[in-house]
Amino acid sequence: MGVWGCTAISKVIKRKPRQTFNLLENGELPAKKVGGRWVASRAKLEKLFQIEVAA
């Protein structure tokens, strides 16, 4: 399932929208820009942040 928009993505990864935007722009999150909006897979985001917490 896709998560659309920087604000929605920031809620999933529990970061501030500005920090999330910077992560997106720098290519540090598994997301793409579609029609001017960011879209990311909820499963990929959750997996990425589970790994970071475990490390």
KOLGU-4560 file (N, C-alpha, C; in nm, 3 decimals, padded with zeros to 5 digits):
<recs>
<n_xx: 00.085 n_yy: -00.118 n_zz: 00.000 ca_xx: 00.000 ca_yy: 00.000 ca_zz: 00.000 c_xx: 00.089 c_yy: 00.124 c_zz: 00.000 mol: A seq: 1 type: MET>
<n_xx: 00.055 n_yy: 00.221 n_zz: -00.079 ca_xx: 00.135 ca_yy: 00.342 ca_zz: -00.090 c_xx: 00.097 c_yy: 00.448 c_zz: 00.011 mol: A seq: 2 type: GLY>
<n_xx: 00.198 n_yy: 00.518 n_zz: 00.057 ca_xx: 00.179 ca_yy: 00.633 ca_zz: 00.146 c_xx: 00.209 c_yy: 00.756 c_zz: 00.062 mol: A seq: 3 type: VAL>
<n_xx: 00.110 n_yy: 00.842 n_zz: 00.045 ca_xx: 00.123 ca_yy: 00.957 ca_zz: -00.043 c_xx: 00.147 c_yy: 01.086 c_zz: 00.034 mol: A seq: 4 type: TRP>
<n_xx: 00.250 n_yy: 01.159 n_zz: -00.004 ca_xx: 00.277 ca_yy: 01.290 ca_zz: 00.053 c_xx: 00.378 c_yy: 01.286 c_zz: 00.166 mol: A seq: 5 type: GLY>
<n_xx: 00.455 n_yy: 01.392 n_zz: 00.174 ca_xx: 00.561 ca_yy: 01.403 ca_zz: 00.274 c_xx: 00.505 c_yy: 01.397 c_zz: 00.417 mol: A seq: 6 type: CYS>
<n_xx: 00.394 n_yy: 01.464 n_zz: 00.441 ca_xx: 00.336 ca_yy: 01.466 ca_zz: 00.575 c_xx: 00.293 c_yy: 01.327 c_zz: 00.620 mol: A seq: 7 type: THR>
<n_xx: 00.229 n_yy: 01.253 n_zz: 00.531 ca_xx: 00.186 ca_yy: 01.117 ca_zz: 00.564 c_xx: 00.306 c_yy: 01.026 c_zz: 00.588 mol: A seq: 8 type: ALA>
<n_xx: 00.408 n_yy: 01.041 n_zz: 00.505 ca_xx: 00.530 ca_yy: 00.961 ca_zz: 00.522 c_xx: 00.595 c_yy: 00.994 c_zz: 00.656 mol: A seq: 9 type: ILE>
<n_xx: 00.597 n_yy: 01.122 n_zz: 00.692 ca_xx: 00.659 ca_yy: 01.162 ca_zz: 00.819 c_xx: 00.588 c_yy: 01.099 c_zz: 00.938 mol: A seq: 10 type: SER>
<n_xx: 00.457 n_yy: 01.080 n_zz: 00.929 ca_xx: 00.383 ca_yy: 01.016 ca_zz: 01.038 c_xx: 00.419 c_yy: 00.869 c_zz: 01.050 mol: A seq: 11 type: LYS>
<n_xx: 00.439 n_yy: 00.802 n_zz: 00.936 ca_xx: 00.474 ca_yy: 00.660 ca_zz: 00.937 c_xx: 00.611 c_yy: 00.639 c_zz: 01.002 mol: A seq: 12 type: VAL>
<n_xx: 00.707 n_yy: 00.726 n_zz: 00.968 ca_xx: 00.843 ca_yy: 00.708 ca_zz: 01.019 c_xx: 00.869 c_yy: 00.786 c_zz: 01.148 mol: A seq: 13 type: ILE>
<n_xx: 00.766 n_yy: 00.855 n_zz: 01.196 ca_xx: 00.774 ca_yy: 00.929 ca_zz: 01.322 c_xx: 00.887 c_yy: 01.033 c_zz: 01.322 mol: A seq: 14 type: LYS>
<n_xx: 00.887 n_yy: 01.113 n_zz: 01.215 ca_xx: 00.982 ca_yy: 01.223 ca_zz: 01.203 c_xx: 00.904 c_yy: 01.351 c_zz: 01.171 mol: A seq: 15 type: ARG>
<n_xx: 00.966 n_yy: 01.466 n_zz: 01.189 ca_xx: 00.903 ca_yy: 01.592 ca_zz: 01.153 c_xx: 00.897 c_yy: 01.602 c_zz: 01.001 mol: A seq: 16 type: LYS>
<n_xx: 00.793 n_yy: 01.669 n_zz: 00.947 ca_xx: 00.781 ca_yy: 01.680 ca_zz: 00.802 c_xx: 00.904 c_yy: 01.739 c_zz: 00.734 mol: A seq: 17 type: PRO>
<n_xx: 00.966 n_yy: 01.838 n_zz: 00.794 ca_xx: 01.084 ca_yy: 01.900 ca_zz: 00.731 c_xx: 01.200 c_yy: 01.800 c_zz: 00.724 mol: A seq: 18 type: ARG>
<n_xx: 01.221 n_yy: 01.726 n_zz: 00.831 ca_xx: 01.326 ca_yy: 01.625 ca_zz: 00.832 c_xx: 01.297 c_yy: 01.517 c_zz: 00.728 mol: A seq: 19 type: GLN>
<n_xx: 01.171 n_yy: 01.476 n_zz: 00.720 ca_xx: 01.130 ca_yy: 01.376 ca_zz: 00.621 c_xx: 01.154 c_yy: 01.427 c_zz: 00.481 mol: A seq: 20 type: THR>
<n_xx: 01.119 n_yy: 01.553 n_zz: 00.454 ca_xx: 01.141 ca_yy: 01.612 ca_zz: 00.322 c_xx: 01.289 c_yy: 01.606 c_zz: 00.285 mol: A seq: 21 type: PHE>
<n_xx: 01.375 n_yy: 01.641 n_zz: 00.379 ca_xx: 01.519 ca_yy: 01.636 ca_zz: 00.352 c_xx: 01.565 c_yy: 01.494 c_zz: 00.322 mol: A seq: 22 type: ASN>
<n_xx: 01.516 n_yy: 01.396 n_zz: 00.396 ca_xx: 01.550 ca_yy: 01.256 ca_zz: 00.371 c_xx: 01.503 c_yy: 01.213 c_zz: 00.231 mol: A seq: 23 type: LEU>
<n_xx: 01.384 n_yy: 01.256 n_zz: 00.194 ca_xx: 01.330 ca_yy: 01.224 ca_zz: 00.061 c_xx: 01.414 c_yy: 01.287 c_zz: -00.049 mol: A seq: 24 type: LEU>
<n_xx: 01.442 n_yy: 01.415 n_zz: -00.035 ca_xx: 01.519 ca_yy: 01.487 ca_zz: -00.138 c_xx: 01.660 c_yy: 01.432 c_zz: -00.154 mol: A seq: 25 type: GLU>
<n_xx: 01.719 n_yy: 01.382 n_zz: -00.045 ca_xx: 01.854 ca_yy: 01.328 ca_zz: -00.050 c_xx: 01.858 c_yy: 01.181 c_zz: -00.091 mol: A seq: 26 type: ASN>
<n_xx: 01.741 n_yy: 01.123 n_zz: -00.117 ca_xx: 01.735 ca_yy: 00.984 ca_zz: -00.161 c_xx: 01.761 c_yy: 00.883 c_zz: -00.050 mol: A seq: 27 type: GLY>
<n_xx: 01.741 n_yy: 00.924 n_zz: 00.075 ca_xx: 01.768 ca_yy: 00.836 ca_zz: 00.189 c_xx: 01.648 c_yy: 00.750 c_zz: 00.228 mol: A seq: 28 type: GLU>
<n_xx: 01.534 n_yy: 00.774 n_zz: 00.165 ca_xx: 01.415 ca_yy: 00.693 ca_zz: 00.190 c_xx: 01.372 c_yy: 00.626 c_zz: 00.059 mol: A seq: 29 type: LEU>
<n_xx: 01.317 n_yy: 00.505 n_zz: 00.068 ca_xx: 01.272 ca_yy: 00.435 ca_zz: -00.053 c_xx: 01.139 c_yy: 00.492 c_zz: -00.103 mol: A seq: 30 type: PRO>
<n_xx: 01.148 n_yy: 00.601 n_zz: -00.178 ca_xx: 01.028 ca_yy: 00.669 ca_zz: -00.228 c_xx: 01.055 c_yy: 00.729 c_zz: -00.365 mol: A seq: 31 type: ALA>
<n_xx: 00.947 n_yy: 00.760 n_zz: -00.436 ca_xx: 00.956 ca_yy: 00.822 ca_zz: -00.568 c_xx: 00.862 c_yy: 00.941 c_zz: -00.572 mol: A seq: 32 type: LYS>
<n_xx: 00.892 n_yy: 01.032 n_zz: -00.663 ca_xx: 00.804 ca_yy: 01.145 ca_zz: -00.683 c_xx: 00.712 c_yy: 01.114 c_zz: -00.801 mol: A seq: 33 type: LYS>
<n_xx: 00.582 n_yy: 01.121 n_zz: -00.777 ca_xx: 00.483 ca_yy: 01.092 ca_zz: -00.880 c_xx: 00.388 c_yy: 01.212 c_zz: -00.889 mol: A seq: 34 type: VAL>
<n_xx: 00.386 n_yy: 01.276 n_zz: -01.003 ca_xx: 00.298 ca_yy: 01.391 ca_zz: -01.020 c_xx: 00.323 c_yy: 01.502 c_zz: -00.920 mol: A seq: 35 type: GLY>
<n_xx: 00.448 n_yy: 01.519 n_zz: -00.881 ca_xx: 00.484 ca_yy: 01.625 ca_zz: -00.787 c_xx: 00.466 c_yy: 01.588 c_zz: -00.640 mol: A seq: 36 type: GLY>
<n_xx: 00.420 n_yy: 01.466 n_zz: -00.613 ca_xx: 00.402 ca_yy: 01.421 ca_zz: -00.473 c_xx: 00.489 c_yy: 01.300 c_zz: -00.447 mol: A seq: 37 type: ARG>
<n_xx: 00.536 n_yy: 01.290 n_zz: -00.325 ca_xx: 00.615 ca_yy: 01.174 ca_zz: -00.286 c_xx: 00.524 c_yy: 01.056 c_zz: -00.256 mol: A seq: 38 type: TRP>
<n_xx: 00.566 n_yy: 00.937 n_zz: -00.296 ca_xx: 00.492 ca_yy: 00.815 ca_zz: -00.264 c_xx: 00.593 c_yy: 00.709 c_zz: -00.221 mol: A seq: 39 type: VAL>
<n_xx: 00.558 n_yy: 00.637 n_zz: -00.115 ca_xx: 00.646 ca_yy: 00.534 ca_zz: -00.062 c_xx: 00.563 c_yy: 00.414 c_zz: -00.019 mol: A seq: 40 type: ALA>
<n_xx: 00.627 n_yy: 00.300 n_zz: -00.018 ca_xx: 00.563 ca_yy: 00.177 ca_zz: 00.030 c_xx: 00.568 c_yy: 00.175 c_zz: 00.183 mol: A seq: 41 type: SER>
<n_xx: 00.453 n_yy: 00.159 n_zz: 00.246 ca_xx: 00.448 ca_yy: 00.154 ca_zz: 00.392 c_xx: 00.534 c_yy: 00.039 c_zz: 00.444 mol: A seq: 42 type: ARG>
<n_xx: 00.527 n_yy: -00.076 n_zz: 00.377 ca_xx: 00.604 ca_yy: -00.193 ca_zz: 00.421 c_xx: 00.754 c_yy: -00.166 c_zz: 00.415 mol: A seq: 43 type: ALA>
<n_xx: 00.801 n_yy: -00.100 n_zz: 00.309 ca_xx: 00.944 ca_yy: -00.070 ca_zz: 00.297 c_xx: 00.989 c_yy: 00.029 c_zz: 00.402 mol: A seq: 44 type: LYS>
<n_xx: 00.906 n_yy: 00.129 n_zz: 00.430 ca_xx: 00.940 ca_yy: 00.227 ca_zz: 00.534 c_xx: 00.948 c_yy: 00.160 c_zz: 00.670 mol: A seq: 45 type: LEU>
<n_xx: 00.849 n_yy: 00.078 n_zz: 00.701 ca_xx: 00.848 ca_yy: 00.010 ca_zz: 00.831 c_xx: 00.967 c_yy: -00.085 c_zz: 00.844 mol: A seq: 46 type: GLU>
<n_xx: 00.999 n_yy: -00.155 n_zz: 00.737 ca_xx: 01.113 ca_yy: -00.247 ca_zz: 00.740 c_xx: 01.243 c_yy: -00.169 c_zz: 00.761 mol: A seq: 47 type: LYS>
<n_xx: 01.260 n_yy: -00.059 n_zz: 00.691 ca_xx: 01.380 ca_yy: 00.023 ca_zz: 00.703 c_xx: 01.399 c_yy: 00.072 c_zz: 00.846 mol: A seq: 48 type: LEU>
<n_xx: 01.293 n_yy: 00.118 n_zz: 00.909 ca_xx: 01.306 ca_yy: 00.174 ca_zz: 01.043 c_xx: 01.310 c_yy: 00.067 c_zz: 01.151 mol: A seq: 49 type: PHE>
<n_xx: 01.261 n_yy: -00.053 n_zz: 01.125 ca_xx: 01.278 ca_yy: -00.164 ca_zz: 01.219 c_xx: 01.425 c_yy: -00.203 c_zz: 01.224 mol: A seq: 50 type: GLN>
<n_xx: 01.490 n_yy: -00.205 n_zz: 01.108 ca_xx: 01.632 ca_yy: -00.240 ca_zz: 01.101 c_xx: 01.715 c_yy: -00.137 c_zz: 01.176 mol: A seq: 51 type: ILE>
<n_xx: 01.682 n_yy: -00.008 n_zz: 01.159 ca_xx: 01.758 ca_yy: 00.098 ca_zz: 01.227 c_xx: 01.743 c_yy: 00.087 c_zz: 01.379 mol: A seq: 52 type: GLU>
<n_xx: 01.625 n_yy: 00.055 n_zz: 01.427 ca_xx: 01.602 ca_yy: 00.044 ca_zz: 01.571 c_xx: 01.678 c_yy: -00.075 c_zz: 01.627 mol: A seq: 53 type: VAL>
<n_xx: 01.683 n_yy: -00.185 n_zz: 01.551 ca_xx: 01.751 ca_yy: -00.306 ca_zz: 01.597 c_xx: 01.903 c_yy: -00.292 c_zz: 01.596 mol: A seq: 54 type: ALA>
<n_xx: 01.956 n_yy: -00.203 n_zz: 01.514 ca_xx: 02.102 ca_yy: -00.189 ca_zz: 01.500 c_xx: 02.167 c_yy: -00.119 c_zz: 01.615 mol: A seq: 55 type: ALA>
</recs>
